[in-house]
Amino acid sequence: MTRITVEIDDNLLHGAQRVLGTKTKVATINEALRLQALRAQAADIIGALDSVEMDFAGSGDSFRYGGGRDLAATEERARAPRVA
């Protein structure tokens, strides 16, 4: 942990407390910093996904009933007695 002394605008701090639902100044500052770090990480992930060309043509069909894997015998296999 780093201990620092810093001047913070009280109105901004109270507004952040209200939005974040935090009870103390320290909790508010830590939560705001955590969320900003998470936001930056999410932006990096989206940037990585955007940098790769993906072709989703026809992918919707594989998730509909009858698309993708054949699951017709799944229930039968689940109910079948196990061989020891």
N, C-alpha and C positions, 0 to 999 in steps of 0.2 A: 504494500500500500504506500502511496505517496501522500504526504501531508503538505498542503499548500494553503496560503492565505490569498484570497482573491476577492475583489469587489464584484458583486453581482447585482444587477437591476432587480429590486424587490418585486416590482410588478411582473416581470418575466418569470421570476422564481415562483411566485404565487400562482400565476397562470399555468405554469408547468406542473405544479403540485396538483392543481385541480384536474388537469387533463390526465396526468399519470396516476392519480389516486394515491400518491405517496404522503406520508405523514411528517417526515422530517426533511430538512434542507439537504442533508447528506444523502438520504435515500433518493430524493428528487434528482440531484446532480448525477448520482451513480446510474439511476435508471435512464436518464436522458443520454448519458454517454454510452450505455449499453445498447440502447435503441439505435443510436447513430452508427455504432460499430456494426450492428446487425444489418442496418440499411446498406452500409457500404459493402458488406459481404454479399448481400442479396444482389446488389448492382453488379458485382464481379461475376456472380453465377449467371445472371441474365446475359451479361456481356459475353461470357463463354458460350452460352447456348446460341446467342445471336450470331456468333462467329462461325458456326457450323451449319452448312446447308442441310436441311432435312426435308425428305419427301414423305408426306403423310397421305399421299393419294391412295385411296382405298382402305386406309387403316380403320375407318369407321365401320366397315363391314366385318372386320375381325372381332369386334366387340359386341356385335348384335347376336341375337339368338341364332345359332347355327353357324356362326362365323368362327374363324380361328380353330382352336383345338376341338376335337370330337369328344364331348363330355357325356355322350349317351349312356355309357356303361358305368359311369362314376358311382351312381347310387347302388347299382348291383354289386360292384366291387367292395363298396363300403359295408354292405350288409352281409357279404359272404363270410363264412366262418374262416378264421385264421388257421393256417396250418402251422403247427409247432415244430 
